[in-house]
Every structure is written in C-alpha cells, then in structure tokens.
Amino acid sequence: MQKRICICTTLWSSINNWIIPFLNDYNKRGIDVTIVCNMNKEYELGLKKSYPFIHTHKINFPRGIDAMGSIKSIWSLYRFFKKEKFDLVQYSTPNASMYGALAAKMAKVPVRLYCQWGMVYVTMTGLKRRVFETIERMICRFSTQIQPDSYGNLNFCRENGLYDENKSCVIWNGSAKGIDLDAYNIDKKEEYSDEIKTQYGIPQDVPVVGFVGRLGREKGCHELFKAFQNIKKEFPAAKLLFVGPIEKKETMEPDMLEYFETCNDIIKTDRVEHVEKYISAMDVYVLPSYREGFGMGVVEASAMGVPVVVTQYPGPSSAMEEGVTGYSVPVKDIKQLTEYILQFLRDPEMAKRVGMQGRKWVETRFDRKIFIQKYMENRMNLINLK
C-alpha cells in the first residue's frame, strides 16, 4: 500500500522555503504527499501545476491569539486527518504546529513529526513566556518525533526537559534543507556583487555591511542599527544592505525605526529572489538575532565566501565555526558586535580568508544533495515505524 504523508504549515512562504526542495524526491519514492496550508487559490494552482503529483488542502490557520479560530482549525484538521488516515503528519511554524500536533494526536496518526524550526518563547518574560513555553511543551508531548534544525536547540530542549533523546534528532549537520551549491556559485561572486552594486549605486570601494531577514526587535535590528551608527564614525561612506521585508514595525523603538526609515545609507530591498546575489555584495554578514531555529542566512553567507558575525544563540552559532567562518557575540552586546564588524572592514584580506574558509566549511557540511539523501532516509524510516 502506498505510504501517505501530510505536511502542515501556516504560510505559503514556508512551502517555498522548506517543502518544495523535497517534493520530487518524495515522488520518486512513491510517497503520496498532501500539503495543508492557508494558501490562496492562485498560489495553490501554481503549486499543483509545478508539482501535479501532490495534493493540497486549505485550512485557515489564524495567526496570533484567536481562541475561536484555533478551535475551528483544530477541529477541521482532526476531521481531515481522521478521514485521510495518513501514515505521517509533519508540522512546522508555531500555530500550525500547535493545531497539527493536537489534531493528529486526536486522530491517532501513528507518526506525528514536529519540525522545530525555532521557539518563540525563549525571548519572552513573565506570564507570556510561561504560556508560550507551555504550548511548546504541549506540542513536543503530543509529537512522536521532534526534529530541531540545529544541535544547539536540540541540546537546549533536552537539557530543559522538553523531550528526550529517544524521540528527537537533527538531520545530518542541521538546517532544514541544506545549501544548493549550484545556485550559491562562488565563482559568480564578483559578477553578482557588481550587478547588485550597480543596481543600487554603491561605489566599489565602499564597505557594505549586510543583513538578511525581516525588520523587528527579535531579529536584533536595534543592535544592528546602533552598531552601524558606530561603524559610520570610522567608515562614513559605509552602507547597510538590508535584505528582507519591512514587518513588525511596532516592535521597534521609535528612534531606531525613524533612523532605519530615514537613513539614506541603509539600502532596503524588501523580499528578493536570488538572495545569493545580494549576499555577494556584502563585505560582512551580520545576524544579531535574539532567537533562531538555525539561521540559514549564516550558512548562505558562508557559501558565498562572506565572513559572518552572529549572536551566541544555539541556532546561529550552530551555523558557523567560531574563529574560522566568523565570530559570535553575546545577545544585545552592541560594543562587541561593532568591534567584530570593524575587524573585517579594516582588514579586507582577513575578511576574504575567513570567507573562503566558510565556503569550504559549507561544502563539507551542508551540501543540499547530501542533505536530501539523509532527509529522505529519515522520512522512510519514520514511515516504516508504523
């Protein structure tokens, strides 16, 4: 009998980023795949046109706190799982995971896989932290298997009693999909850099500090902007290439939001395709985030030979090698963040050497072709646990 799996996520962007890379391999192995997501009709039709062998099912997953919407989502998922009798249900993103874990448990799905790509509660305090930590523990308890995408988060959760080693693992060296080394072609770095610098009018001799992610406090944007202000004192012409959507303005301090919006030396791209081109134009990649499941952008930067400076949080620090591919700093440490960025800007030869060490590191640890093999072996093993 054909094995059937269901993959649940909240947003269509998660399908593009974390699910599509594996669809053809599922099909090659004869596995029937259904994707459940809050997707619009246009996106759903485009997805099925590109991958005609998959099934889709739309359920509205409310974002934020919505008691009635949550109950409706859980009930809809439960009825769907009960009817379809999947061998495995996989869920990721906070709300889809909460609904998926509970509904799959109620429907007695034999393998309930939580892809733990980040934990929202770790940056919270007080009652809010206790509530969201309780939800995280509930998801883990209702799941039969948990897969964080970094060893740092795996160890953190085991040490804090969210789950034990019998029901948790990291695939290969971490990440959720590995790196497509053909797309992140280091031989095209100079070409890509010239293209982006020409597009945004950046002179070739001007240092570029880079960031990939959305605007928001938890991404460390306050620290990033304050560090950039410090850097401008020594490198007045420096640019900050901010690659990502302008979201969660409400989480920003008003003065830092105003600086971000009015500073002409902060280049804002919004969402982009071919992020490897933008990374190629950076002299140093910075991720001062307060929390990350892994920090895929860190590995992407290393793949394009760019040195990295990240925070000492389990996800990002698992995506680099201290002193080899870059440096890590304590969360919210603006002084140390500034100093490490300046080290790379002051010494371009050192930055180039560290960047190339990063490329070699990625080639041996995160090649997507190898990752997909490991991933599919894991999924086949899980399905056969039934």
Secondary structure, DSSP 8 states (H G I E B T S, - for coil): ---EEEEE-S-HHHIIIIIHHHHHHHHHTT-EEEEEE---HHHHHHHHHH-TT-EEEE-----S--HHHHHHHHHHHHHHHHHH--SEEEE-SHHHHHHHHHHHHHTT-SEEEEEE---GGGG--HHHHHHHHHHHHHHHHH-SEEEESSHHHHHHHHHTTS--GGGB---TTS-SS-B-TTTS-GGGHHHHHHHHHHHHT--TTS-EEEEES--SGGGTHHHHHHHHHHHHHH-TT-EEEEEB----GGGS-HHHHHHHHH-TTEEEEES-S-HHHHHHT-SEEEE--S--SS-HHHHHHHHTT--EEEESSHHHHHTS-BTTTEEEE-TT-HHHHHHHHHHHHH-HHHHHHHHHHHHHHHHHH-BHHHHHHHHHHHHHHHHTT-
